[in-house]
Each structure stands twice: as structure tokens, then as C-alpha cells.
């Protein structure tokens, strides 16, 4: 597993993308801990829903970058900025 400093400094992807994905992964780890410690099934489902939303962002970014479609990548970047407020 790479350390955060190694993850940020390597690769050909834009810096905003690497930082965004790193932040999303940290949020997912936090949600995972909350899901495991939560006893209420309704609250667990809400947390799982949030986790799935973050997963969809990461998948979308992966598709946008691998397809080299600049329009798709700009749309994803715009949706990430507006959704995370």
C-alpha cells in the first residue's frame, strides 16, 4: 500500500483528481467505521447509502480519466464541487 505522499507525487493524473480521490477514500473509511459501530439498522442503511454515493463518484472519475474524455472529466469535476458543499 502506498503512503499518501507517494500517492500524490506519482502518476500522470491531475493533482485535483488525486487529492479528490484521496479525500473520498478517507471519507469512505470513516463511514465504514461508523457503519460497523452503529446498532440502528436504519442509520446503518443511511450510512451505506452515503458510502455508495462516494463509490459512484470514484467510479465516475475512473471512467472519465481512463476514457480521456475531457468533457466528461470537466462535468465530473463540476458535480464533485457542487455536491460536496
PDB file of N, CA, C and O in Angstrom:
ATOM      1  N   UNK A   1       0.836  -1.166   0.000  1.00  0.00           N
ATOM      2  CA  UNK A   1       0.000   0.000   0.000  1.00  0.00           C
ATOM      3  C   UNK A   1       0.888   1.239   0.000  1.00  0.00           C
ATOM      4  O   UNK A   1       1.898   1.307   0.701  1.00  0.00           O
ATOM      5  N   UNK A   2       0.482   2.215  -0.806  1.00  0.00           N
ATOM      6  CA  UNK A   2       1.252   3.448  -0.905  1.00  0.00           C
ATOM      7  C   UNK A   2       0.905   4.412   0.217  1.00  0.00           C
ATOM      8  O   UNK A   2      -0.243   4.491   0.655  1.00  0.00           O
ATOM      9  N   UNK A   3       1.883   5.123   0.661  1.00  0.00           N
ATOM     10  CA  UNK A   3       1.640   6.211   1.599  1.00  0.00           C
ATOM     11  C   UNK A   3       1.029   7.364   0.819  1.00  0.00           C
ATOM     12  O   UNK A   3       1.149   7.428  -0.405  1.00  0.00           O
ATOM     13  N   UNK A   4       0.368   8.277   1.535  1.00  0.00           N
ATOM     14  CA  UNK A   4      -0.311   9.385   0.883  1.00  0.00           C
ATOM     15  C   UNK A   4       0.658  10.238   0.076  1.00  0.00           C
ATOM     16  O   UNK A   4       0.329  10.668  -1.030  1.00  0.00           O
ATOM     17  N   UNK A   5       1.839  10.487   0.609  1.00  0.00           N
ATOM     18  CA  UNK A   5       2.839  11.307  -0.079  1.00  0.00           C
ATOM     19  C   UNK A   5       3.268  10.649  -1.391  1.00  0.00           C
ATOM     20  O   UNK A   5       3.449  11.338  -2.395  1.00  0.00           O
ATOM     21  N   UNK A   6       3.434   9.323  -1.392  1.00  0.00           N
ATOM     22  CA  UNK A   6       3.793   8.615  -2.609  1.00  0.00           C
ATOM     23  C   UNK A   6       2.638   8.652  -3.605  1.00  0.00           C
ATOM     24  O   UNK A   6       2.852   8.815  -4.806  1.00  0.00           O
ATOM     25  N   UNK A   7       1.426   8.501  -3.107  1.00  0.00           N
ATOM     26  CA  UNK A   7       0.244   8.519  -3.966  1.00  0.00           C
ATOM     27  C   UNK A   7       0.108   9.863  -4.674  1.00  0.00           C
ATOM     28  O   UNK A   7      -0.189   9.911  -5.868  1.00  0.00           O
ATOM     29  N   UNK A   8       0.323  10.945  -3.948  1.00  0.00           N
ATOM     30  CA  UNK A   8       0.176  12.283  -4.525  1.00  0.00           C
ATOM     31  C   UNK A   8       1.278  12.585  -5.528  1.00  0.00           C
ATOM     32  O   UNK A   8       1.020  13.239  -6.538  1.00  0.00           O
ATOM     33  N   UNK A   9       2.496  12.125  -5.276  1.00  0.00           N
ATOM     34  CA  UNK A   9       3.620  12.512  -6.128  1.00  0.00           C
ATOM     35  C   UNK A   9       3.764  11.659  -7.385  1.00  0.00           C
ATOM     36  O   UNK A   9       4.496  12.050  -8.295  1.00  0.00           O
ATOM     37  N   UNK A  10       3.098  10.518  -7.470  1.00  0.00           N
ATOM     38  CA  UNK A  10       3.288   9.672  -8.643  1.00  0.00           C
ATOM     39  C   UNK A  10       2.097   9.771  -9.585  1.00  0.00           C
ATOM     40  O   UNK A  10       1.036  10.274  -9.218  1.00  0.00           O
ATOM     41  N   UNK A  11       2.287   9.294 -10.775  1.00  0.00           N
ATOM     42  CA  UNK A  11       1.185   9.200 -11.720  1.00  0.00           C
ATOM     43  C   UNK A  11       1.071  10.382 -12.648  1.00  0.00           C
ATOM     44  O   UNK A  11       1.717  11.415 -12.474  1.00  0.00           O
ATOM     45  N   UNK A  12       0.223  10.192 -13.641  1.00  0.00           N
ATOM     46  CA  UNK A  12       0.049  11.205 -14.679  1.00  0.00           C
ATOM     47  C   UNK A  12      -1.252  11.966 -14.514  1.00  0.00           C
ATOM     48  O   UNK A  12      -1.559  12.838 -15.328  1.00  0.00           O
ATOM     49  N   UNK A  13      -2.016  11.664 -13.493  1.00  0.00           N
ATOM     50  CA  UNK A  13      -3.320  12.292 -13.328  1.00  0.00           C
ATOM     51  C   UNK A  13      -3.188  13.683 -12.715  1.00  0.00           C
ATOM     52  O   UNK A  13      -2.221  13.965 -12.007  1.00  0.00           O
ATOM     53  N   UNK A  14      -4.161  14.553 -12.989  1.00  0.00           N
ATOM     54  CA  UNK A  14      -4.106  15.911 -12.435  1.00  0.00           C
ATOM     55  C   UNK A  14      -4.128  15.896 -10.904  1.00  0.00           C
ATOM     56  O   UNK A  14      -4.684  14.995 -10.275  1.00  0.00           O
ATOM     57  N   UNK A  15      -3.511  16.913 -10.341  1.00  0.00           N
ATOM     58  CA  UNK A  15      -3.417  16.998  -8.884  1.00  0.00           C
ATOM     59  C   UNK A  15      -4.797  17.063  -8.236  1.00  0.00           C
ATOM     60  O   UNK A  15      -5.014  16.429  -7.203  1.00  0.00           O
ATOM     61  N   UNK A  16      -5.734  17.813  -8.817  1.00  0.00           N
ATOM     62  CA  UNK A  16      -7.066  17.922  -8.223  1.00  0.00           C
ATOM     63  C   UNK A  16      -7.739  16.557  -8.137  1.00  0.00           C
ATOM     64  O   UNK A  16      -8.471  16.273  -7.189  1.00  0.00           O
ATOM     65  N   UNK A  17      -7.481  15.708  -9.144  1.00  0.00           N
ATOM     66  CA  UNK A  17      -8.086  14.374  -9.163  1.00  0.00           C
ATOM     67  C   UNK A  17      -7.493  13.490  -8.065  1.00  0.00           C
ATOM     68  O   UNK A  17      -8.222  12.781  -7.372  1.00  0.00           O
ATOM     69  N   UNK A  18      -6.193  13.533  -7.915  1.00  0.00           N
ATOM     70  CA  UNK A  18      -5.546  12.708  -6.893  1.00  0.00           C
ATOM     71  C   UNK A  18      -5.969  13.132  -5.491  1.00  0.00           C
ATOM     72  O   UNK A  18      -6.210  12.284  -4.631  1.00  0.00           O
ATOM     73  N   UNK A  19      -6.059  14.427  -5.258  1.00  0.00           N
ATOM     74  CA  UNK A  19      -6.465  14.914  -3.940  1.00  0.00           C
ATOM     75  C   UNK A  19      -7.929  14.580  -3.674  1.00  0.00           C
ATOM     76  O   UNK A  19      -8.289  14.189  -2.563  1.00  0.00           O
ATOM     77  N   UNK A  20      -8.774  14.734  -4.695  1.00  0.00           N
ATOM     78  CA  UNK A  20     -10.198  14.430  -4.543  1.00  0.00           C
ATOM     79  C   UNK A  20     -10.414  12.963  -4.209  1.00  0.00           C
ATOM     80  O   UNK A  20     -11.165  12.644  -3.287  1.00  0.00           O
ATOM     81  N   UNK A  21      -9.770  12.072  -4.942  1.00  0.00           N
ATOM     82  CA  UNK A  21      -9.935  10.641  -4.687  1.00  0.00           C
ATOM     83  C   UNK A  21      -9.381  10.286  -3.312  1.00  0.00           C
ATOM     84  O   UNK A  21      -9.975   9.474  -2.601  1.00  0.00           O
ATOM     85  N   UNK A  22      -8.275  10.868  -2.933  1.00  0.00           N
ATOM     86  CA  UNK A  22      -7.729  10.625  -1.586  1.00  0.00           C
ATOM     87  C   UNK A  22      -8.705  11.055  -0.505  1.00  0.00           C
ATOM     88  O   UNK A  22      -8.886  10.345   0.484  1.00  0.00           O
ATOM     89  N   UNK A  23      -9.339  12.221  -0.682  1.00  0.00           N
ATOM     90  CA  UNK A  23     -10.337  12.687   0.282  1.00  0.00           C
ATOM     91  C   UNK A  23     -11.559  11.786   0.335  1.00  0.00           C
ATOM     92  O   UNK A  23     -12.107  11.532   1.407  1.00  0.00           O
ATOM     93  N   UNK A  24     -11.988  11.299  -0.837  1.00  0.00           N
ATOM     94  CA  UNK A  24     -13.141  10.397  -0.880  1.00  0.00           C
ATOM     95  C   UNK A  24     -12.833   9.072  -0.173  1.00  0.00           C
ATOM     96  O   UNK A  24     -13.686   8.512   0.516  1.00  0.00           O
ATOM     97  N   UNK A  25     -11.628   8.590  -0.352  1.00  0.00           N
ATOM     98  CA  UNK A  25     -11.233   7.335   0.306  1.00  0.00           C
ATOM     99  C   UNK A  25     -11.223   7.516   1.826  1.00  0.00           C
ATOM    100  O   UNK A  25     -11.655   6.629   2.562  1.00  0.00           O
ATOM    101  N   UNK A  26     -10.737   8.650   2.287  1.00  0.00           N
ATOM    102  CA  UNK A  26     -10.743   8.919   3.728  1.00  0.00           C
ATOM    103  C   UNK A  26     -12.171   8.997   4.265  1.00  0.00           C
ATOM    104  O   UNK A  26     -12.456   8.492   5.351  1.00  0.00           O
ATOM    105  N   UNK A  27     -13.063   9.625   3.511  1.00  0.00           N
ATOM    106  CA  UNK A  27     -14.466   9.691   3.929  1.00  0.00           C
ATOM    107  C   UNK A  27     -15.092   8.303   3.963  1.00  0.00           C
ATOM    108  O   UNK A  27     -15.888   7.999   4.852  1.00  0.00           O
ATOM    109  N   UNK A  28     -14.733   7.459   2.996  1.00  0.00           N
ATOM    110  CA  UNK A  28     -15.277   6.098   2.970  1.00  0.00           C
ATOM    111  C   UNK A  28     -14.786   5.289   4.165  1.00  0.00           C
ATOM    112  O   UNK A  28     -15.548   4.516   4.744  1.00  0.00           O
ATOM    113  N   UNK A  29     -13.539   5.458   4.531  1.00  0.00           N
ATOM    114  CA  UNK A  29     -13.018   4.761   5.710  1.00  0.00           C
ATOM    115  C   UNK A  29     -13.767   5.183   6.972  1.00  0.00           C
ATOM    116  O   UNK A  29     -14.099   4.354   7.819  1.00  0.00           O
ATOM    117  N   UNK A  30     -14.024   6.480   7.082  1.00  0.00           N
ATOM    118  CA  UNK A  30     -14.756   7.000   8.222  1.00  0.00           C
ATOM    119  C   UNK A  30     -16.178   6.428   8.250  1.00  0.00           C
ATOM    120  O   UNK A  30     -16.660   6.003   9.299  1.00  0.00           O
ATOM    121  N   UNK A  31     -16.843   6.422   7.092  1.00  0.00           N
ATOM    122  CA  UNK A  31     -18.186   5.855   7.023  1.00  0.00           C
ATOM    123  C   UNK A  31     -18.185   4.373   7.369  1.00  0.00           C
ATOM    124  O   UNK A  31     -19.104   3.890   8.030  1.00  0.00           O
ATOM    125  N   UNK A  32     -17.174   3.657   6.934  1.00  0.00           N
ATOM    126  CA  UNK A  32     -17.083   2.226   7.240  1.00  0.00           C
ATOM    127  C   UNK A  32     -17.007   1.991   8.748  1.00  0.00           C
ATOM    128  O   UNK A  32     -17.653   1.082   9.271  1.00  0.00           O
ATOM    129  N   UNK A  33     -16.229   2.799   9.436  1.00  0.00           N
ATOM    130  CA  UNK A  33     -16.137   2.673  10.891  1.00  0.00           C
ATOM    131  C   UNK A  33     -17.466   3.007  11.552  1.00  0.00           C
ATOM    132  O   UNK A  33     -17.871   2.348  12.510  1.00  0.00           O
ATOM    133  N   UNK A  34     -18.145   4.033  11.042  1.00  0.00           N
ATOM    134  CA  UNK A  34     -19.449   4.397  11.598  1.00  0.00           C
ATOM    135  C   UNK A  34     -20.475   3.284  11.371  1.00  0.00           C
ATOM    136  O   UNK A  34     -21.278   2.990  12.257  1.00  0.00           O
ATOM    137  N   UNK A  35     -20.450   2.668  10.191  1.00  0.00           N
ATOM    138  CA  UNK A  35     -21.383   1.579   9.884  1.00  0.00           C
ATOM    139  C   UNK A  35     -21.162   0.415  10.833  1.00  0.00           C
ATOM    140  O   UNK A  35     -22.122  -0.164  11.342  1.00  0.00           O
ATOM    141  N   UNK A  36     -19.914   0.072  11.072  1.00  0.00           N
ATOM    142  CA  UNK A  36     -19.607  -1.060  11.939  1.00  0.00           C
ATOM    143  C   UNK A  36     -19.987  -0.801  13.390  1.00  0.00           C
ATOM    144  O   UNK A  36     -20.354  -1.732  14.108  1.00  0.00           O
ATOM    145  N   UNK A  37     -19.907   0.434  13.823  1.00  0.00           N
ATOM    146  CA  UNK A  37     -20.211   0.724  15.221  1.00  0.00           C
ATOM    147  C   UNK A  37     -21.694   1.053  15.459  1.00  0.00           C
ATOM    148  O   UNK A  37     -22.145   1.086  16.604  1.00  0.00           O
ATOM    149  N   UNK A  38     -22.439   1.292  14.394  1.00  0.00           N
ATOM    150  CA  UNK A  38     -23.851   1.666  14.518  1.00  0.00           C
ATOM    151  C   UNK A  38     -24.720   0.447  14.796  1.00  0.00           C
ATOM    152  O   UNK A  38     -24.564  -0.595  14.160  1.00  0.00           O
ATOM    153  N   UNK A  39     -25.629   0.582  15.742  1.00  0.00           N
ATOM    154  CA  UNK A  39     -26.528  -0.523  16.112  1.00  0.00           C
ATOM    155  C   UNK A  39     -27.882  -0.424  15.411  1.00  0.00           C
ATOM    156  O   UNK A  39     -28.525  -1.444  15.162  1.00  0.00           O
ATOM    157  N   UNK A  40     -28.321   0.800  15.090  1.00  0.00           N
ATOM    158  CA  UNK A  40     -29.621   1.019  14.475  1.00  0.00           C
ATOM    159  C   UNK A  40     -29.569   0.684  12.977  1.00  0.00           C
ATOM    160  O   UNK A  40     -28.795   1.303  12.247  1.00  0.00           O
ATOM    161  N   UNK A  41     -30.375  -0.281  12.501  1.00  0.00           N
ATOM    162  CA  UNK A  41     -30.344  -0.669  11.083  1.00  0.00           C
ATOM    163  C   UNK A  41     -30.708   0.470  10.120  1.00  0.00           C
ATOM    164  O   UNK A  41     -30.161   0.540   9.019  1.00  0.00           O
ATOM    165  N   UNK A  42     -31.620   1.359  10.521  1.00  0.00           N
ATOM    166  CA  UNK A  42     -31.981   2.479   9.642  1.00  0.00           C
ATOM    167  C   UNK A  42     -30.802   3.423   9.450  1.00  0.00           C
ATOM    168  O   UNK A  42     -30.529   3.878   8.339  1.00  0.00           O
ATOM    169  N   UNK A  43     -30.116   3.706  10.534  1.00  0.00           N
ATOM    170  CA  UNK A  43     -28.945   4.583  10.452  1.00  0.00           C
ATOM    171  C   UNK A  43     -27.839   3.913   9.639  1.00  0.00           C
ATOM    172  O   UNK A  43     -27.137   4.581   8.879  1.00  0.00           O
ATOM    173  N   UNK A  44     -27.679   2.593   9.795  1.00  0.00           N
ATOM    174  CA  UNK A  44     -26.691   1.868   9.006  1.00  0.00           C
ATOM    175  C   UNK A  44     -26.994   1.980   7.517  1.00  0.00           C
ATOM    176  O   UNK A  44     -26.090   2.177   6.705  1.00  0.00           O
ATOM    177  N   UNK A  45     -28.273   1.854   7.163  1.00  0.00           N
ATOM    178  CA  UNK A  45     -28.651   1.963   5.755  1.00  0.00           C
ATOM    179  C   UNK A  45     -28.369   3.349   5.202  1.00  0.00           C
ATOM    180  O   UNK A  45     -27.950   3.481   4.052  1.00  0.00           O
ATOM    181  N   UNK A  46     -28.592   4.382   6.002  1.00  0.00           N
ATOM    182  CA  UNK A  46     -28.281   5.735   5.561  1.00  0.00           C
ATOM    183  C   UNK A  46     -26.779   5.908   5.333  1.00  0.00           C
ATOM    184  O   UNK A  46     -26.359   6.528   4.356  1.00  0.00           O
ATOM    185  N   UNK A  47     -25.985   5.357   6.234  1.00  0.00           N
ATOM    186  CA  UNK A  47     -24.530   5.449   6.097  1.00  0.00           C
ATOM    187  C   UNK A  47     -24.046   4.661   4.879  1.00  0.00           C
ATOM    188  O   UNK A  47     -23.142   5.101   4.169  1.00  0.00           O
ATOM    189  N   UNK A  48     -24.649   3.497   4.644  1.00  0.00           N
ATOM    190  CA  UNK A  48     -24.289   2.692   3.470  1.00  0.00           C
ATOM    191  C   UNK A  48     -24.651   3.439   2.195  1.00  0.00           C
ATOM    192  O   UNK A  48     -23.918   3.385   1.207  1.00  0.00           O
ATOM    193  N   UNK A  49     -25.782   4.136   2.216  1.00  0.00           N
ATOM    194  CA  UNK A  49     -26.183   4.945   1.063  1.00  0.00           C
ATOM    195  C   UNK A  49     -25.153   6.040   0.782  1.00  0.00           C
ATOM    196  O   UNK A  49     -24.797   6.278  -0.372  1.00  0.00           O
ATOM    197  N   UNK A  50     -24.680   6.697   1.824  1.00  0.00           N
ATOM    198  CA  UNK A  50     -23.645   7.723   1.655  1.00  0.00           C
ATOM    199  C   UNK A  50     -22.367   7.112   1.090  1.00  0.00           C
ATOM    200  O   UNK A  50     -21.708   7.703   0.234  1.00  0.00           O
ATOM    201  N   UNK A  51     -22.028   5.926   1.578  1.00  0.00           N
ATOM    202  CA  UNK A  51     -20.825   5.242   1.115  1.00  0.00           C
ATOM    203  C   UNK A  51     -20.958   4.864  -0.363  1.00  0.00           C
ATOM    204  O   UNK A  51     -19.994   4.976  -1.121  1.00  0.00           O
ATOM    205  N   UNK A  52     -22.142   4.420  -0.770  1.00  0.00           N
ATOM    206  CA  UNK A  52     -22.372   4.080  -2.174  1.00  0.00           C
ATOM    207  C   UNK A  52     -22.274   5.307  -3.073  1.00  0.00           C
ATOM    208  O   UNK A  52     -21.796   5.217  -4.204  1.00  0.00           O
ATOM    209  N   UNK A  53     -22.725   6.450  -2.571  1.00  0.00           N
ATOM    210  CA  UNK A  53     -22.611   7.688  -3.339  1.00  0.00           C
ATOM    211  C   UNK A  53     -21.142   8.026  -3.584  1.00  0.00           C
ATOM    212  O   UNK A  53     -20.764   8.404  -4.693  1.00  0.00           O
ATOM    213  N   UNK A  54     -20.318   7.889  -2.548  1.00  0.00           N
ATOM    214  CA  UNK A  54     -18.885   8.158  -2.708  1.00  0.00           C
ATOM    215  C   UNK A  54     -18.255   7.176  -3.689  1.00  0.00           C
ATOM    216  O   UNK A  54     -17.404   7.554  -4.494  1.00  0.00           O
ATOM    217  N   UNK A  55     -18.675   5.911  -3.620  1.00  0.00           N
ATOM    218  CA  UNK A  55     -18.164   4.912  -4.560  1.00  0.00           C
ATOM    219  C   UNK A  55     -18.521   5.273  -5.994  1.00  0.00           C
ATOM    220  O   UNK A  55     -17.716   5.084  -6.906  1.00  0.00           O
ATOM    221  N   UNK A  56     -19.726   5.791  -6.191  1.00  0.00           N
ATOM    222  CA  UNK A  56     -20.127   6.163  -7.555  1.00  0.00           C
ATOM    223  C   UNK A  56     -19.269   7.315  -8.070  1.00  0.00           C
ATOM    224  O   UNK A  56     -18.934   7.344  -9.254  1.00  0.00           O
ATOM    225  N   UNK A  57     -18.905   8.262  -7.208  1.00  0.00           N
ATOM    226  CA  UNK A  57     -18.023   9.354  -7.623  1.00  0.00           C
ATOM    227  C   UNK A  57     -16.657   8.817  -8.041  1.00  0.00           C
ATOM    228  O   UNK A  57     -16.111   9.224  -9.067  1.00  0.00           O
ATOM    229  N   UNK A  58     -16.112   7.912  -7.249  1.00  0.00           N
ATOM    230  CA  UNK A  58     -14.798   7.348  -7.568  1.00  0.00           C
ATOM    231  C   UNK A  58     -14.858   6.576  -8.877  1.00  0.00           C
ATOM    232  O   UNK A  58     -13.948   6.683  -9.699  1.00  0.00           O
ATOM    233  N   UNK A  59     -15.919   5.798  -9.082  1.00  0.00           N
ATOM    234  CA  UNK A  59     -16.067   5.051 -10.341  1.00  0.00           C
ATOM    235  C   UNK A  59     -16.191   5.996 -11.522  1.00  0.00           C
ATOM    236  O   UNK A  59     -15.571   5.781 -12.564  1.00  0.00           O
ATOM    237  N   UNK A  60     -16.983   7.035 -11.362  1.00  0.00           N
ATOM    238  CA  UNK A  60     -17.145   8.004 -12.443  1.00  0.00           C
ATOM    239  C   UNK A  60     -15.849   8.692 -12.791  1.00  0.00           C
ATOM    240  O   UNK A  60     -15.554   8.907 -13.967  1.00  0.00           O
ATOM    241  N   UNK A  61     -15.072   9.040 -11.790  1.00  0.00           N
ATOM    242  CA  UNK A  61     -13.772   9.659 -12.048  1.00  0.00           C
ATOM    243  C   UNK A  61     -12.841   8.689 -12.762  1.00  0.00           C
ATOM    244  O   UNK A  61     -12.091   9.087 -13.653  1.00  0.00           O
ATOM    245  N   UNK A  62     -12.885   7.414 -12.372  1.00  0.00           N
ATOM    246  CA  UNK A  62     -12.062   6.403 -13.036  1.00  0.00           C
ATOM    247  C   UNK A  62     -12.423   6.238 -14.496  1.00  0.00           C
ATOM    248  O   UNK A  62     -11.543   6.100 -15.346  1.00  0.00           O
ATOM    249  N   UNK A  63     -13.714   6.250 -14.793  1.00  0.00           N
ATOM    250  CA  UNK A  63     -14.162   6.124 -16.175  1.00  0.00           C
ATOM    251  C   UNK A  63     -13.780   7.371 -16.968  1.00  0.00           C
ATOM    252  O   UNK A  63     -13.307   7.269 -18.100  1.00  0.00           O
ATOM    253  N   UNK A  64     -13.983   8.533 -16.382  1.00  0.00           N
ATOM    254  CA  UNK A  64     -13.659   9.782 -17.069  1.00  0.00           C
ATOM    255  C   UNK A  64     -12.191   9.902 -17.402  1.00  0.00           C
ATOM    256  O   UNK A  64     -11.836  10.385 -18.477  1.00  0.00           O
ATOM    257  N   UNK A  65     -11.331   9.471 -16.499  1.00  0.00           N
ATOM    258  CA  UNK A  65      -9.887   9.578 -16.722  1.00  0.00           C
ATOM    259  C   UNK A  65      -9.417   8.534 -17.725  1.00  0.00           C
ATOM    260  O   UNK A  65      -8.603   8.835 -18.597  1.00  0.00           O
ATOM    261  N   UNK A  66      -9.925   7.307 -17.606  1.00  0.00           N
ATOM    262  CA  UNK A  66      -9.452   6.246 -18.494  1.00  0.00           C
ATOM    263  C   UNK A  66      -9.954   6.431 -19.922  1.00  0.00           C
ATOM    264  O   UNK A  66      -9.329   5.941 -20.863  1.00  0.00           O
ATOM    265  N   UNK A  67     -11.073   7.131 -20.094  1.00  0.00           N
ATOM    266  CA  UNK A  67     -11.596   7.327 -21.446  1.00  0.00           C
ATOM    267  C   UNK A  67     -10.960   8.528 -22.140  1.00  0.00           C
ATOM    268  O   UNK A  67     -11.178   8.722 -23.336  1.00  0.00           O
ATOM    269  N   UNK A  68     -10.204   9.315 -21.448  1.00  0.00           N
ATOM    270  CA  UNK A  68      -9.586  10.547 -21.938  1.00  0.00           C
ATOM    271  C   UNK A  68     -10.618  11.495 -22.554  1.00  0.00           C
ATOM    272  O   UNK A  68     -10.310  12.239 -23.485  1.00  0.00           O
ATOM    273  N   UNK A  69     -11.835  11.459 -22.029  1.00  0.00           N
ATOM    274  CA  UNK A  69     -12.906  12.347 -22.478  1.00  0.00           C
ATOM    275  C   UNK A  69     -12.883  13.590 -21.595  1.00  0.00           C
ATOM    276  O   UNK A  69     -13.333  13.550 -20.450  1.00  0.00           O
ATOM    277  N   UNK A  70     -12.362  14.684 -22.122  1.00  0.00           N
ATOM    278  CA  UNK A  70     -12.198  15.901 -21.332  1.00  0.00           C
ATOM    279  C   UNK A  70     -13.531  16.505 -20.919  1.00  0.00           C
ATOM    280  O   UNK A  70     -13.639  17.077 -19.834  1.00  0.00           O
ATOM    281  N   UNK A  71     -14.549  16.388 -21.768  1.00  0.00           N
ATOM    282  CA  UNK A  71     -15.865  16.938 -21.438  1.00  0.00           C
ATOM    283  C   UNK A  71     -16.446  16.197 -20.234  1.00  0.00           C
ATOM    284  O   UNK A  71     -16.950  16.821 -19.301  1.00  0.00           O
ATOM    285  N   UNK A  72     -16.373  14.871 -20.259  1.00  0.00           N
ATOM    286  CA  UNK A  72     -16.875  14.068 -19.140  1.00  0.00           C
ATOM    287  C   UNK A  72     -16.115  14.387 -17.862  1.00  0.00           C
ATOM    288  O   UNK A  72     -16.718  14.507 -16.796  1.00  0.00           O
ATOM    289  N   UNK A  73     -14.810  14.525 -17.958  1.00  0.00           N
ATOM    290  CA  UNK A  73     -13.991  14.822 -16.788  1.00  0.00           C
ATOM    291  C   UNK A  73     -14.349  16.190 -16.202  1.00  0.00           C
ATOM    292  O   UNK A  73     -14.404  16.338 -14.981  1.00  0.00           O
ATOM    293  N   UNK A  74     -14.590  17.181 -17.046  1.00  0.00           N
ATOM    294  CA  UNK A  74     -14.983  18.506 -16.558  1.00  0.00           C
ATOM    295  C   UNK A  74     -16.346  18.461 -15.891  1.00  0.00           C
ATOM    296  O   UNK A  74     -16.563  19.139 -14.886  1.00  0.00           O
ATOM    297  N   UNK A  75     -17.275  17.667 -16.437  1.00  0.00           N
ATOM    298  CA  UNK A  75     -18.600  17.537 -15.820  1.00  0.00           C
ATOM    299  C   UNK A  75     -18.498  16.878 -14.453  1.00  0.00           C
ATOM    300  O   UNK A  75     -19.150  17.304 -13.500  1.00  0.00           O
ATOM    301  N   UNK A  76     -17.677  15.836 -14.363  1.00  0.00           N
ATOM    302  CA  UNK A  76     -17.497  15.162 -13.079  1.00  0.00           C
ATOM    303  C   UNK A  76     -16.867  16.096 -12.065  1.00  0.00           C
ATOM    304  O   UNK A  76     -17.271  16.128 -10.903  1.00  0.00           O
ATOM    305  N   UNK A  77     -15.875  16.856 -12.508  1.00  0.00           N
ATOM    306  CA  UNK A  77     -15.234  17.799 -11.588  1.00  0.00           C
ATOM    307  C   UNK A  77     -16.238  18.827 -11.098  1.00  0.00           C
ATOM    308  O   UNK A  77     -16.248  19.177  -9.918  1.00  0.00           O
ATOM    309  N   UNK A  78     -17.082  19.312 -11.999  1.00  0.00           N
ATOM    310  CA  UNK A  78     -18.113  20.281 -11.606  1.00  0.00           C
ATOM    311  C   UNK A  78     -19.128  19.692 -10.653  1.00  0.00           C
ATOM    312  O   UNK A  78     -19.559  20.361  -9.714  1.00  0.00           O
ATOM    313  N   UNK A  79     -19.520  18.442 -10.881  1.00  0.00           N
ATOM    314  CA  UNK A  79     -20.505  17.827  -9.978  1.00  0.00           C
ATOM    315  C   UNK A  79     -19.897  17.535  -8.618  1.00  0.00           C
ATOM    316  O   UNK A  79     -20.602  17.569  -7.610  1.00  0.00           O
ATOM    317  N   UNK A  80     -18.608  17.250  -8.570  1.00  0.00           N
ATOM    318  CA  UNK A  80     -17.949  16.985  -7.283  1.00  0.00           C
ATOM    319  C   UNK A  80     -17.925  18.269  -6.447  1.00  0.00           C
ATOM    320  O   UNK A  80     -18.139  18.230  -5.236  1.00  0.00           O
ATOM    321  N   UNK A  81     -17.669  19.385  -7.088  1.00  0.00           N
ATOM    322  CA  UNK A  81     -17.576  20.654  -6.368  1.00  0.00           C
ATOM    323  C   UNK A  81     -18.944  21.048  -5.830  1.00  0.00           C
ATOM    324  O   UNK A  81     -19.040  21.497  -4.688  1.00  0.00           O
ATOM    325  N   UNK A  82     -19.999  20.895  -6.612  1.00  0.00           N
ATOM    326  CA  UNK A  82     -21.318  21.311  -6.165  1.00  0.00           C
ATOM    327  C   UNK A  82     -21.930  20.339  -5.162  1.00  0.00           C
ATOM    328  O   UNK A  82     -22.651  20.775  -4.265  1.00  0.00           O
ATOM    329  N   UNK A  83     -21.670  19.049  -5.282  1.00  0.00           N
ATOM    330  CA  UNK A  83     -22.271  18.053  -4.406  1.00  0.00           C
ATOM    331  C   UNK A  83     -21.634  18.012  -3.032  1.00  0.00           C
ATOM    332  O   UNK A  83     -22.304  17.643  -2.067  1.00  0.00           O
ATOM    333  N   UNK A  84     -20.372  18.375  -2.903  1.00  0.00           N
ATOM    334  CA  UNK A  84     -19.654  18.207  -1.635  1.00  0.00           C
ATOM    335  C   UNK A  84     -19.848  19.359  -0.686  1.00  0.00           C
ATOM    336  O   UNK A  84     -19.260  19.342   0.396  1.00  0.00           O
ATOM    337  N   UNK A  85     -20.645  20.375  -1.025  1.00  0.00           N
ATOM    338  CA  UNK A  85     -20.836  21.536  -0.153  1.00  0.00           C
ATOM    339  C   UNK A  85     -21.590  21.162   1.100  1.00  0.00           C
ATOM    340  O   UNK A  85     -21.840  22.018   1.949  1.00  0.00           O
TER     341      UNK A  85
END
